[in-house]
Amino acid sequence: MNTPIEGAILLAACRHEPGGPQLHNRPDHIDWNRVLNLARIHALTPSLARGLSPLGLDVPESIDHELHARTAAIAARNLRRVSELLTVTDLLKDAGVNAVPFKGPVLALQAYGNLASREFVDLDLLVPTSHVRAAAQVLGTAGYRMEPSLRDDVLQRLLRTDHEVLFVGPDGGLLELQWGLAARYFVMNPEAESMMRRAVSVEVGGRQLSVLTAEDLVLMLAIHAGKHLWERAAWVVDLDRVVRSMPSIDWSIVRERARRAHALRMARLSIAIAWRALAPTWVPHVSAALGRDPAADDIATRLVAAWFLPGERASRDEPSSTERDLFRLHDNGRDALRHLWRLAVTPSEADLGAIHLPQGFGWGYVPLRFGRLVTTRIRRG
C-alpha cells in the first residue's frame, strides 16, 4: 500500500507497540500543514500530538505549537462534554430512563485512560425503545431540541425503522439518542437491549455509569465503522486501544455474537483494517479466533488506501464502488439481498417527514421511499 508520507506519519504516530512507532522511510519534504489537516479530518489530533515526538522528525516550531494548542482545546471541550453527560444521565435516571452511554467520553476513559487522549464531538446514549419518548421529553425539558423536529407520529414510526434521533444542546453540543446500532434496513444489527442488559458499571467523574462490556464494545465499534465504510482512521485507533486496554476480551464470545447479529464479516473487516493501518501484534491471535475472510481483506485494502488520497477526504470512491462495498459487507448473499430489499422499502426520517399520511395509510411511504431512491440514483449519474 503506497501511502502518502503525511498519511504515513499520522499512522506511525498512532501505533502503540512496545518498541515504539517506526517510520521506515525518512522523507526529504513533509507538508506539515497537511499532516495537521489529516489529523483533524480523521479525528486523530491528540494521537498525533502524543506519538509524533518518538518518530524523531524535525517538526517546525510553529506546527508543534499549533498541534498542542489544538490538543489543549480538545481536552477542554471534552471536559465540558463529560460534565454535560453526567448531568443528562442524572436527569434520565431520575425520570426512570435506563441509559447506557457509549463512544464519546466513556470510550476515551475505557480505551485511552483519560479524556484528553481521544477526540469526540457528540454524546451517544443507548436507551430501550420503550424509553425513547420519555427520554426525548426529559431532554426537551432540559433545553435540548430535536434536530430536525419530528412529529410524534414520525418518531413513533422511526422507533420501528431507524435507530437514533439527534438533539442539539443549549450550548450547541450534539447528543444522539439511540435505541439500536444501525437503521433497521441493515441486516447486521445486534440486539441493543441485550447489550444494555449485559452492561457493566464504571466510575466517570465520581459517578457510576453503565457501559458496554468489552465484547459488546468491540462489536459495536466494528458495526459503527463498517456502516460508514471506515471513513475515519480514528476508528481503527479506537479498536487498537480497546484491545490493548482490555486483554481479557473473549474473542469466541465476540465471534458468536457477531455471527448471531449477521455481522461476522464486519468484525473480520475491523481486524483486517487494523492490520493494514497499524500492524499491531495482537491481530494474528484475534484473526485466528474470528476466522480469515478474503472478501474482508480485499475491502480493507481499498478502504485504508482511500484515507489519504489527494483532496484530503476520508473516502473518495465513486458511489457505485461504495454501494458495492456495502453490499459485500454482509456475511452472505442472502443477507445482502435482504439489505437491498429493506433499503428500498423502509422509509427514512426524511421520507417520513416529507409527507404526512393518516393512520392506516403507512403503506404509502413504501412507494415514496422507492421513488426517492431512484431519483437519487439518477442524479448520481
C-alpha positions as CSV (number, residue, x, y, z in Angstrom):
1,M,0.0,0.0,0.0
2,N,1.6,3.3,-1.2
3,T,0.6,5.8,1.5
4,P,1.5,9.5,1.1
5,I,4.2,10.5,3.5
6,E,1.8,12.8,5.5
7,G,-0.6,9.9,6.0
8,A,2.2,7.5,6.9
9,I,3.4,9.9,9.6
10,L,-0.1,10.1,11.0
11,L,-0.5,6.3,11.2
12,A,3.1,5.9,12.6
13,A,2.3,8.4,15.4
14,C,-0.8,6.3,16.2
15,R,1.0,3.0,16.5
16,H,1.5,1.8,20.0
17,E,3.9,-1.2,20.1
18,P,6.4,-1.8,23.0
19,G,9.3,-0.9,20.8
20,G,7.8,2.5,19.8
21,P,6.5,3.7,16.5
22,Q,8.6,3.4,13.4
23,L,8.7,5.4,10.2
24,H,10.8,3.3,7.8
25,N,11.4,5.9,5.1
26,R,12.8,9.3,6.1
27,P,11.2,11.9,3.8
28,D,13.0,14.8,2.3
29,H,9.9,17.0,2.3
30,I,6.9,16.9,4.5
31,D,3.8,19.1,4.1
32,W,3.2,19.7,7.9
33,N,0.0,21.6,7.3
34,R,-1.4,18.6,5.5
35,V,-0.3,16.4,8.4
36,L,-2.3,18.6,10.8
37,N,-5.3,18.7,8.4
38,L,-5.3,14.9,8.1
39,A,-5.3,14.6,11.8
40,R,-8.2,17.0,12.0
41,I,-10.2,15.1,9.3
42,H,-9.6,11.7,10.9
43,A,-10.1,12.9,14.5
44,L,-6.6,12.0,15.5
45,T,-5.1,15.3,16.7
46,P,-4.5,14.0,20.3
47,S,-2.9,10.8,19.0
48,L,-0.7,12.8,16.6
49,A,0.4,15.0,19.5
50,R,1.2,12.1,21.7
51,G,3.0,9.9,19.1
52,L,4.9,12.4,16.9
53,S,7.9,13.1,19.1
54,P,9.2,9.4,19.1
55,L,9.3,9.4,15.3
56,G,12.4,11.7,15.5
57,L,11.3,14.0,12.8
58,D,12.3,17.7,12.5
59,V,8.9,19.3,13.3
60,P,8.7,23.1,12.7
61,E,8.2,25.0,15.9
62,S,5.0,26.6,14.5
63,I,3.5,23.2,13.7
64,D,4.3,21.9,17.2
65,H,2.8,24.9,18.8
66,E,-0.4,24.7,16.7
67,L,-0.7,20.9,17.4
68,H,-0.5,21.3,21.1
69,A,-2.9,24.3,21.0
70,R,-5.5,22.2,19.2
71,T,-5.0,19.3,21.6
72,A,-5.5,21.6,24.6
73,A,-8.7,22.9,23.1
74,I,-9.9,19.4,22.5
75,A,-9.2,18.5,26.1
76,A,-11.1,21.5,27.4
77,R,-14.1,20.7,25.2
78,N,-14.0,17.0,26.3
79,L,-14.2,18.1,30.0
80,R,-17.2,20.2,29.3
81,R,-18.9,17.4,27.5
82,V,-18.3,14.8,30.2
83,S,-19.9,17.2,32.7
84,E,-22.8,17.5,30.3
85,L,-23.0,13.7,30.1
86,L,-23.2,13.3,33.8
87,T,-25.9,15.9,34.1
88,V,-28.0,14.3,31.4
89,T,-27.6,10.8,32.7
90,D,-28.7,12.0,36.2
91,L,-31.8,13.6,34.7
92,L,-32.7,10.5,32.8
93,K,-32.1,8.3,35.8
94,D,-34.4,10.5,38.0
95,A,-37.1,10.1,35.3
96,G,-36.7,6.3,35.4
97,V,-35.0,6.1,32.0
98,N,-32.3,3.5,31.6
99,A,-29.4,5.0,29.6
100,V,-26.0,3.5,28.6
101,P,-23.5,6.0,27.2
102,F,-21.1,4.7,24.7
103,K,-18.4,6.1,22.4
104,G,-17.6,9.7,23.4
105,P,-16.1,10.3,26.8
106,V,-16.7,6.8,28.2
107,L,-14.7,5.3,25.3
108,A,-11.9,7.8,25.9
109,L,-11.7,6.6,29.5
110,Q,-12.2,2.9,28.7
111,A,-9.7,2.6,25.9
112,Y,-7.3,5.5,26.4
113,G,-7.3,6.0,30.1
114,N,-8.1,9.8,30.1
115,L,-10.4,12.2,28.4
116,A,-7.8,14.3,26.7
117,S,-6.4,11.4,24.5
118,R,-9.4,10.9,22.3
119,E,-11.2,13.4,20.1
120,F,-15.0,13.3,20.0
121,V,-17.8,15.8,19.3
122,D,-21.2,14.3,20.2
123,L,-22.6,12.3,23.1
124,D,-24.2,8.9,22.4
125,L,-26.8,7.4,24.7
126,L,-28.3,3.9,24.2
127,V,-31.8,3.6,25.6
128,P,-34.5,0.9,25.4
129,T,-37.0,1.5,22.6
130,S,-39.8,1.8,25.2
131,H,-37.9,4.6,26.9
132,V,-37.1,6.8,23.9
133,R,-40.2,9.1,24.1
134,A,-39.7,9.6,27.8
135,A,-36.0,10.4,27.2
136,A,-36.9,12.8,24.5
137,Q,-39.3,14.6,26.8
138,V,-36.6,14.8,29.6
139,L,-34.1,16.3,27.1
140,G,-36.6,18.8,25.8
141,T,-37.3,20.0,29.3
142,A,-33.5,20.4,29.9
143,G,-33.2,22.7,26.9
144,Y,-32.3,20.2,24.1
145,R,-34.1,20.5,20.8
146,M,-34.6,17.6,18.4
147,E,-32.9,18.2,15.0
148,P,-34.9,18.1,12.9
149,S,-38.1,18.4,14.9
150,L,-40.2,15.4,14.4
151,R,-44.0,15.0,14.7
152,D,-45.0,12.4,17.3
153,D,-46.3,10.0,14.6
154,V,-43.0,10.3,12.7
155,L,-41.0,9.5,15.9
156,Q,-43.3,6.5,16.6
157,R,-42.6,5.1,13.1
158,L,-38.9,5.7,13.4
159,L,-38.8,3.6,16.5
160,R,-39.6,0.7,14.2
161,T,-37.5,1.6,11.2
162,D,-34.4,3.6,12.4
163,H,-32.1,3.7,15.4
164,E,-31.4,7.2,16.5
165,V,-32.6,10.8,16.8
166,L,-30.3,13.8,17.1
167,F,-30.6,16.6,19.7
168,V,-28.8,19.9,19.9
169,G,-28.0,21.1,23.5
170,P,-28.3,24.5,25.0
171,D,-24.7,25.3,24.2
172,G,-24.8,23.8,20.7
173,G,-23.4,20.4,21.6
174,L,-24.8,17.3,19.8
175,L,-26.4,14.4,21.5
176,E,-27.6,11.2,19.8
177,L,-30.3,9.3,21.5
178,Q,-30.1,5.7,20.1
179,W,-32.2,2.5,20.5
180,G,-30.1,0.5,18.1
181,L,-26.7,0.5,16.5
182,A,-27.9,0.8,12.9
183,A,-31.1,1.5,10.9
184,R,-33.3,-1.5,10.5
185,Y,-32.5,-1.9,6.8
186,F,-29.1,-3.0,7.9
187,V,-29.3,-6.8,8.3
188,M,-26.3,-6.7,10.7
189,N,-27.9,-5.3,13.8
190,P,-27.3,-6.9,17.2
191,E,-29.9,-6.6,19.9
192,A,-29.1,-3.3,21.6
193,E,-31.3,-4.1,24.6
194,S,-29.3,-7.3,25.2
195,M,-26.1,-5.2,25.2
196,M,-27.7,-2.9,27.7
197,R,-28.7,-5.8,30.0
198,R,-25.1,-7.0,29.9
199,A,-23.7,-3.5,30.7
200,V,-21.1,-3.1,33.5
201,S,-20.5,-0.2,35.8
202,V,-17.5,2.1,35.7
203,E,-16.7,5.3,37.5
204,V,-16.8,8.5,35.5
205,G,-16.3,11.8,37.3
206,G,-17.1,10.3,40.6
207,R,-20.3,8.7,39.3
208,Q,-21.1,5.1,38.4
209,L,-22.2,4.8,34.8
210,S,-23.3,1.7,32.9
211,V,-21.1,0.9,29.9
212,L,-20.9,-1.8,27.3
213,T,-18.9,-5.0,28.1
214,A,-15.6,-5.4,26.3
215,E,-17.0,-8.0,23.9
216,D,-20.0,-5.8,23.0
217,L,-17.8,-2.7,22.7
218,V,-15.5,-4.2,20.0
219,L,-18.6,-5.5,18.1
220,M,-20.2,-2.0,18.4
221,L,-17.0,-0.4,17.1
222,A,-16.9,-2.8,14.1
223,I,-20.5,-2.2,13.1
224,H,-20.4,1.6,13.6
225,A,-17.3,2.0,11.5
226,G,-18.4,-0.6,9.0
227,K,-21.8,1.0,8.2
228,H,-19.8,4.2,7.5
229,L,-17.2,2.2,5.4
230,W,-14.4,3.2,7.8
231,E,-14.3,6.9,6.7
232,R,-12.1,7.8,9.7
233,A,-8.8,6.3,10.7
234,A,-9.6,7.2,14.3
235,W,-12.0,4.3,14.5
236,V,-9.2,1.7,14.0
237,V,-7.1,3.5,16.6
238,D,-10.1,3.2,19.0
239,L,-10.2,-0.5,18.3
240,D,-6.5,-0.9,18.9
241,R,-6.7,0.9,22.2
242,V,-9.7,-1.1,23.3
243,V,-8.0,-4.4,22.6
244,R,-4.8,-3.3,24.4
245,S,-6.6,-1.9,27.4
246,M,-8.9,-5.0,27.8
247,P,-6.7,-8.1,27.3
248,S,-9.4,-10.3,28.8
249,I,-11.7,-10.0,25.8
250,D,-13.2,-13.4,25.0
251,W,-13.0,-13.5,21.2
252,S,-15.1,-16.6,21.0
253,I,-17.9,-14.6,22.5
254,V,-17.3,-11.8,20.0
255,R,-17.4,-14.3,17.2
256,E,-20.6,-15.9,18.4
257,R,-22.4,-12.5,19.0
258,A,-21.2,-11.3,15.6
259,R,-22.5,-14.4,13.9
260,R,-25.9,-14.1,15.6
261,A,-26.0,-10.4,14.6
262,H,-25.1,-11.2,10.9
263,A,-22.0,-9.1,11.4
264,L,-19.2,-11.6,11.3
265,R,-17.7,-10.1,8.1
266,M,-17.8,-6.6,9.7
267,A,-15.9,-7.9,12.7
268,R,-13.3,-9.6,10.5
269,L,-13.1,-6.4,8.4
270,S,-12.2,-4.4,11.5
271,I,-9.3,-6.7,12.2
272,A,-8.1,-6.6,8.6
273,I,-8.1,-2.8,8.7
274,A,-6.2,-2.8,12.0
275,W,-3.5,-4.9,10.4
276,R,-3.1,-2.7,7.3
277,A,-3.2,0.6,9.2
278,L,-1.3,-0.2,12.4
279,A,0.1,-3.7,12.2
280,P,-0.5,-4.4,15.9
281,T,0.9,-7.7,17.3
282,W,-2.5,-8.8,18.6
283,V,-4.0,-9.1,15.2
284,P,-2.8,-12.7,14.3
285,H,-4.3,-14.1,17.5
286,V,-7.6,-12.3,17.0
287,S,-7.8,-13.1,13.3
288,A,-7.3,-16.8,14.1
289,A,-10.2,-16.6,16.7
290,L,-12.6,-14.8,14.3
291,G,-11.5,-16.6,11.1
292,R,-10.0,-15.2,7.9
293,D,-12.2,-13.8,5.2
294,P,-10.7,-13.0,1.8
295,A,-13.5,-10.6,0.9
296,A,-12.9,-8.6,4.1
297,D,-9.2,-8.5,3.3
298,D,-9.9,-7.1,-0.1
299,I,-12.3,-4.4,1.2
300,A,-9.8,-3.4,3.9
301,T,-7.1,-2.8,1.4
302,R,-9.2,-0.4,-0.6
303,L,-10.7,1.4,2.3
304,V,-7.3,2.1,4.0
305,A,-5.8,3.2,0.7
306,A,-8.6,5.8,0.3
307,W,-7.9,7.6,3.6
308,F,-5.1,9.8,2.4
309,L,-5.9,10.3,-1.3
310,P,-5.4,13.8,-2.8
311,G,-8.2,16.1,-1.8
312,E,-8.0,15.1,1.9
313,R,-11.4,13.5,2.1
314,A,-11.9,10.4,4.1
315,S,-13.4,8.5,1.2
316,R,-13.3,9.4,-2.5
317,D,-14.7,6.2,-4.0
318,E,-17.4,6.5,-6.7
319,P,-20.9,5.9,-5.5
320,S,-21.1,2.6,-7.4
321,S,-17.9,1.4,-5.6
322,T,-19.3,2.5,-2.2
323,E,-22.5,0.6,-2.9
324,R,-20.6,-2.5,-3.9
325,D,-18.6,-2.5,-0.7
326,L,-21.8,-2.0,1.4
327,F,-23.3,-5.0,-0.4
328,R,-20.2,-7.1,0.2
329,L,-20.1,-6.3,3.9
330,H,-22.8,-8.8,4.5
331,D,-22.0,-12.3,5.7
332,N,-23.6,-13.9,2.7
333,G,-25.6,-13.2,-0.5
334,R,-28.9,-13.8,1.2
335,D,-28.2,-11.1,3.8
336,A,-27.0,-8.7,1.1
337,L,-30.3,-9.2,-0.8
338,R,-32.3,-8.7,2.4
339,H,-30.4,-5.4,3.0
340,L,-31.2,-4.2,-0.5
341,W,-34.9,-5.0,-0.1
342,R,-35.1,-3.4,3.3
343,L,-33.3,-0.3,2.0
344,A,-35.8,0.0,-0.9
345,V,-38.9,-0.3,1.2
346,T,-38.0,1.1,4.7
347,P,-38.9,4.8,5.0
348,S,-36.2,7.0,6.4
349,E,-36.6,10.1,8.7
350,A,-36.6,12.3,5.5
351,D,-39.2,10.1,3.9
352,L,-41.5,10.2,6.9
353,G,-41.1,14.0,7.2
354,A,-41.7,14.7,3.6
355,I,-45.4,13.9,3.7
356,H,-48.0,13.2,6.5
357,L,-50.1,10.1,5.8
358,P,-53.1,9.4,8.1
359,Q,-53.2,6.4,10.3
360,G,-53.8,3.2,8.3
361,F,-52.1,4.5,5.2
362,G,-48.5,3.9,6.3
363,W,-48.0,1.6,3.3
364,G,-47.9,4.8,1.2
365,Y,-44.4,5.5,2.5
366,V,-43.0,2.5,0.6
367,P,-43.5,3.9,-3.0
368,L,-42.4,7.3,-1.7
369,R,-39.2,5.7,-0.4
370,F,-38.6,3.8,-3.6
371,G,-39.1,6.9,-5.7
372,R,-36.7,8.9,-3.7
373,L,-34.0,6.2,-4.0
374,V,-34.5,6.0,-7.8
375,T,-34.3,9.8,-8.1
376,T,-31.1,10.0,-6.0
377,R,-29.5,7.2,-8.1
378,I,-30.4,9.0,-11.4
379,R,-28.9,12.3,-10.1
380,R,-25.7,10.5,-9.3
381,G,-25.4,9.6,-13.0
